[in-house]
Amino acid sequence: MQKFKDMIKTIDINEEPIIGKSILELETLLISLDEKPFRGRQIFDWIYKKNIYDFSKMSDLPKNLREKLGSFKIHALEVINCDFCATAKMGFIKNLTTGEIVDQFLQLQEISRSRITNVVFMGMGEPFLNYKNTISAADLLHNPKGLNMAAWRITISTAGIINKIEKYTEEKQPYKLAISLNGSSQSQRLKTMPITQNQNFSDLLKVAKNYAYNSRKKVTFEYVLLDGINDEPSDALKLVRILNSTNCKLNLIPYNDIDGVYKRPNNDKIQNFLNNLNKAEFPVTIRWSNGQDIDAGCGQLATKIK
């Protein structure tokens, strides 16, 4: 999905941009231009290993080829000025292409003062409803001939699309899996996650357990604490009971206020919730989001639709 309508906009192009293409696709493109396929591998190397996004600077390409490539776009996105509001108020616009997903990483890495070491597919939208492009983008980030990001540094987060979790497990995808649980029962999840109407809670727990068993990896359950909705001691005790038999970890996320109907529990309630998880056989962490002072914490970052 297009997460940053004002911050990042799709470039209007006739051809598909270069970023997002696999080595095979680049080789095929170069063959269509009556060039040797190894030139595609050279371009892949320039972009993903050397971080060069200008054909004229790809010095091992012949001059006539660089000129020929001049009509092609490299980037799938263009960065423009941004402002913020609540993420989920943006609505659905489109599914991102593989290139648009990967280009977010590449362009942010260009302006970052430090190296980006971990990637999580999440935020506005549902990665598993854009499964093919999500996996293709993760594969590009992981490709040892390019960015070479370790698979364990890449996490794909889902609200719980059961058939796609099953597919992910069957394909033995090497990336980590996180599931937004946000409730201790079917009825509780329905209050805040309409997707639960078609994704049964007990079935979700079963496929998550199956993934953890077959992959030999811990599945991460994300749990946003909402005042008066899912933050009671009884909820914590239910989580212990239903998750203890699964190879997992639980990541608690105190809700970040966005002037909506939901509120963040006070610190005493958060601590009490944690205390009731002390008999859990799985590790429990709590995420204190940065950027809340500028409404850029988890769940707050988005763009204003004008």
C-alpha positions as CSV (number, residue, x, y, z in Angstrom):
1,M,0.0,0.0,0.0
2,Q,1.1,3.6,-0.6
3,K,2.0,4.7,2.9
4,F,3.4,8.1,2.2
5,K,1.2,9.9,-0.2
6,D,2.7,13.3,0.5
7,M,6.2,12.2,1.6
8,I,6.9,9.8,-1.3
9,K,5.0,9.7,-4.5
10,T,5.2,7.3,-7.4
11,I,7.1,8.6,-10.4
12,D,5.1,8.6,-13.6
13,I,7.0,6.4,-16.0
14,N,6.4,4.4,-19.1
15,E,8.8,1.6,-18.3
16,E,9.0,-0.2,-15.0
17,P,11.8,1.4,-12.9
18,I,15.1,-0.5,-12.5
19,I,14.9,-0.7,-8.7
20,G,12.7,-3.7,-7.9
21,K,14.0,-5.9,-10.7
22,S,15.8,-9.2,-9.9
23,I,19.1,-10.1,-11.5
24,L,17.2,-12.3,-14.0
25,E,14.8,-9.5,-14.9
26,L,17.8,-7.1,-15.5
27,E,19.5,-9.7,-17.6
28,T,16.3,-10.1,-19.7
29,L,16.0,-6.4,-20.0
30,L,19.6,-6.0,-21.3
31,I,19.0,-8.9,-23.8
32,S,16.0,-7.0,-25.1
33,L,18.4,-4.0,-25.7
34,D,20.7,-6.3,-27.7
35,E,23.3,-6.3,-24.9
36,K,25.0,-9.2,-23.1
37,P,23.1,-10.4,-20.1
38,F,26.1,-9.9,-17.8
39,R,25.5,-6.2,-18.1
40,G,22.3,-6.7,-16.1
41,R,24.4,-8.2,-13.3
42,Q,26.7,-5.2,-13.4
43,I,23.8,-2.8,-13.0
44,F,22.5,-4.9,-10.1
45,D,25.9,-4.6,-8.5
46,W,26.1,-0.8,-9.0
47,I,22.7,-0.2,-7.4
48,Y,22.6,-2.7,-4.5
49,K,26.3,-3.0,-3.6
50,K,27.7,0.4,-4.6
51,N,24.6,2.5,-4.0
52,I,25.0,4.3,-7.4
53,Y,21.7,5.5,-8.9
54,D,23.0,7.3,-12.0
55,F,23.8,5.3,-15.2
56,S,26.4,7.9,-16.2
57,K,28.5,7.0,-13.1
58,M,28.4,3.2,-13.8
59,S,31.9,3.3,-15.2
60,D,32.2,-0.3,-16.4
61,L,29.3,0.1,-18.7
62,P,30.1,1.1,-22.3
63,K,29.3,4.7,-23.1
64,N,26.7,3.8,-25.7
65,L,24.9,1.5,-23.3
66,R,24.8,4.3,-20.6
67,E,23.3,6.6,-23.2
68,K,20.8,3.9,-24.2
69,L,19.8,3.5,-20.6
70,G,19.2,7.2,-20.2
71,S,15.5,6.9,-20.9
72,F,15.0,4.4,-18.1
73,K,14.1,5.4,-14.6
74,I,16.1,3.9,-11.7
75,H,14.1,5.0,-8.7
76,A,10.5,4.0,-8.2
77,L,9.8,6.8,-5.8
78,E,10.6,10.4,-5.3
79,V,11.1,12.0,-1.9
80,I,9.2,15.3,-1.2
81,N,8.3,17.2,2.0
82,C,6.1,15.5,4.6
83,D,3.9,16.1,7.6
84,F,2.2,13.7,10.0
85,C,-1.1,12.4,11.3
86,A,-2.6,9.1,12.4
87,T,-1.5,6.1,10.2
88,A,-4.7,4.2,9.9
89,K,-6.8,7.3,8.9
90,M,-5.2,7.3,5.4
91,G,-7.3,4.6,3.8
92,F,-6.4,2.2,1.1
93,I,-4.8,3.7,-2.0
94,K,-2.8,0.9,-3.7
95,N,-0.5,-2.0,-3.2
96,L,3.2,-1.1,-3.5
97,T,5.3,-2.7,-6.2
98,T,8.4,-4.5,-5.4
99,G,10.4,-1.5,-6.6
100,E,8.5,1.0,-4.4
101,I,9.0,-1.2,-1.3
102,V,12.8,-1.6,-1.9
103,D,13.3,2.0,-3.0
104,Q,12.0,3.2,0.4
105,F,14.9,1.3,2.0
106,L,17.4,2.6,-0.5
107,Q,16.4,6.2,-0.3
108,L,16.2,6.3,3.5
109,Q,19.6,4.6,3.6
110,E,20.9,7.5,1.5
111,I,19.8,10.1,4.0
112,S,20.4,8.1,7.2
113,R,23.4,9.0,9.4
114,S,23.8,5.4,10.3
115,R,23.5,2.1,8.4
116,I,20.1,0.5,8.5
117,T,20.5,-3.0,9.9
118,N,16.9,-4.3,10.3
119,V,13.8,-4.1,8.3
120,V,10.2,-4.8,9.3
121,F,7.4,-5.0,6.7
122,M,4.4,-3.5,8.5
123,G,2.8,-0.1,9.1
124,M,-0.2,1.1,7.0
125,G,-1.4,-1.8,5.0
126,E,-1.2,-5.6,5.3
127,P,2.0,-7.1,3.8
128,F,0.4,-10.5,3.3
129,L,-2.4,-9.0,1.2
130,N,0.5,-8.0,-1.1
131,Y,2.3,-11.3,-0.6
132,K,4.2,-11.7,-3.9
133,N,5.7,-8.2,-3.9
134,T,6.5,-8.4,-0.2
135,I,8.4,-11.6,-0.6
136,S,10.2,-10.3,-3.8
137,A,11.2,-7.2,-1.9
138,A,12.5,-9.2,1.0
139,D,14.4,-11.4,-1.4
140,L,16.1,-8.4,-3.0
141,L,17.2,-7.1,0.5
142,H,18.5,-10.5,1.3
143,N,20.3,-11.2,-2.0
144,P,23.9,-12.0,-1.2
145,K,25.0,-10.4,-4.5
146,G,23.3,-7.1,-3.5
147,L,22.4,-5.6,-0.1
148,N,23.1,-9.0,1.5
149,M,20.9,-8.3,4.6
150,A,20.7,-11.4,6.8
151,A,17.3,-13.1,6.7
152,W,17.1,-12.9,10.5
153,R,17.2,-9.1,10.2
154,I,14.1,-9.0,8.1
155,T,10.7,-9.4,9.7
156,I,7.3,-9.6,8.0
157,S,4.5,-8.5,10.2
158,T,0.8,-9.5,9.6
159,A,-2.5,-8.8,11.2
160,G,-3.2,-12.5,10.8
161,I,-3.9,-13.6,7.2
162,I,-4.2,-17.4,7.9
163,N,-3.9,-18.8,4.4
164,K,-0.8,-16.6,3.7
165,I,0.8,-17.7,7.0
166,E,0.3,-21.3,5.8
167,K,1.9,-20.5,2.5
168,Y,4.8,-18.7,4.2
169,T,5.3,-21.8,6.3
170,E,5.1,-24.2,3.3
171,E,7.5,-22.2,1.3
172,K,10.0,-22.2,4.2
173,Q,10.6,-18.5,3.9
174,P,13.8,-17.6,5.9
175,Y,12.5,-14.3,7.3
176,K,11.1,-13.8,10.7
177,L,7.3,-13.6,11.3
178,A,5.4,-11.3,13.6
179,I,1.7,-11.4,14.2
180,S,-0.4,-8.6,15.6
181,L,-2.5,-10.3,18.2
182,N,-3.9,-7.3,20.1
183,G,-6.4,-9.3,22.0
184,S,-6.8,-12.5,24.1
185,S,-9.9,-13.7,22.4
186,Q,-11.9,-13.6,19.1
187,S,-14.5,-11.2,20.5
188,Q,-11.8,-8.9,21.9
189,R,-9.9,-8.8,18.6
190,L,-13.1,-8.0,16.7
191,K,-13.4,-4.7,18.7
192,T,-10.3,-3.2,17.2
193,M,-9.4,-5.5,14.2
194,P,-12.3,-6.0,11.7
195,I,-10.0,-8.4,9.8
196,T,-10.8,-10.9,12.5
197,Q,-14.2,-11.5,11.1
198,N,-12.6,-13.6,8.4
199,Q,-9.5,-14.8,10.3
200,N,-10.7,-16.9,13.3
201,F,-8.6,-16.4,16.4
202,S,-8.2,-20.1,17.3
203,D,-7.2,-20.9,13.7
204,L,-4.7,-18.1,13.8
205,L,-3.1,-19.5,16.9
206,K,-2.9,-22.9,15.3
207,V,-1.1,-21.8,12.1
208,A,1.2,-19.6,14.2
209,K,2.1,-22.7,16.3
210,N,2.6,-24.7,13.1
211,Y,4.9,-22.1,11.7
212,A,7.0,-22.0,14.8
213,Y,7.2,-25.8,15.0
214,N,8.2,-26.3,11.3
215,S,10.5,-23.3,10.9
216,R,12.2,-23.8,14.3
217,K,11.9,-20.0,14.7
218,K,10.1,-18.1,17.4
219,V,7.0,-16.3,16.1
220,T,6.6,-12.8,17.6
221,F,3.2,-11.8,18.8
222,E,2.6,-8.0,18.9
223,Y,0.2,-6.8,21.5
224,V,-0.9,-3.2,21.6
225,L,-2.1,-2.3,25.1
226,L,-5.4,-0.3,25.0
227,D,-6.8,1.2,28.1
228,G,-10.0,-0.6,29.2
229,I,-10.0,-2.9,26.2
230,N,-7.2,-5.5,26.5
231,D,-5.1,-4.5,29.5
232,E,-6.8,-6.3,32.3
233,P,-4.9,-8.9,34.5
234,S,-7.2,-11.5,33.1
235,D,-6.1,-10.8,29.6
236,A,-2.4,-11.3,30.6
237,L,-3.3,-14.6,32.3
238,K,-5.2,-15.7,29.1
239,L,-2.2,-14.9,27.0
240,V,0.0,-17.1,29.3
241,R,-2.5,-20.0,28.9
242,I,-2.9,-19.8,25.1
243,L,0.7,-19.0,24.1
244,N,2.7,-21.2,26.5
245,S,2.6,-24.2,24.2
246,T,4.0,-22.1,21.2
247,N,7.6,-21.3,20.5
248,C,7.1,-17.5,20.6
249,K,7.9,-14.2,22.2
250,L,5.4,-11.5,23.2
251,N,6.1,-7.9,22.4
252,L,3.9,-5.4,24.4
253,I,3.4,-2.0,22.8
254,P,1.7,0.6,25.0
255,Y,-0.7,2.5,22.7
256,N,0.4,5.9,21.4
257,D,-2.4,8.4,21.6
258,I,-3.7,10.1,18.4
259,D,-6.7,12.0,19.8
260,G,-9.0,9.2,18.9
261,V,-11.3,6.9,20.9
262,Y,-8.5,4.7,22.2
263,K,-6.3,5.6,25.1
264,R,-3.0,4.5,26.5
265,P,-3.1,2.7,29.9
266,N,-1.3,4.5,32.7
267,N,2.1,3.2,33.8
268,D,0.7,1.4,36.9
269,K,-1.7,-0.6,34.6
270,I,1.1,-1.4,32.2
271,Q,3.3,-2.7,35.1
272,N,0.4,-4.7,36.5
273,F,-0.1,-6.3,33.2
274,L,3.6,-7.2,33.0
275,N,3.5,-8.6,36.5
276,N,0.7,-11.0,35.5
277,L,2.9,-12.4,32.7
278,N,5.6,-13.5,35.1
279,K,4.7,-17.2,34.8
280,A,4.9,-17.1,31.0
281,E,7.2,-19.7,29.5
282,F,8.0,-17.4,26.6
283,P,10.0,-14.1,26.7
284,V,8.1,-10.9,27.1
285,T,9.4,-7.5,25.9
286,I,7.9,-4.0,26.0
287,R,8.4,-1.5,23.2
288,W,8.6,2.1,24.3
289,S,8.2,4.1,21.1
290,N,10.4,7.0,20.2
291,G,9.1,10.1,18.4
292,Q,5.9,10.5,20.4
293,D,6.7,14.2,21.0
294,I,6.2,14.8,17.3
295,D,3.5,12.3,16.8
296,A,5.9,9.9,15.0
297,G,5.6,7.0,17.4
298,C,4.3,3.6,16.4
299,G,0.8,4.0,14.9
300,Q,1.2,7.8,14.7
301,L,3.2,8.2,11.5
302,A,1.4,9.0,8.3
303,T,0.5,11.8,6.0
304,K,-2.5,14.2,6.0
305,I,-4.9,13.6,3.1
306,K,-5.9,16.9,1.8
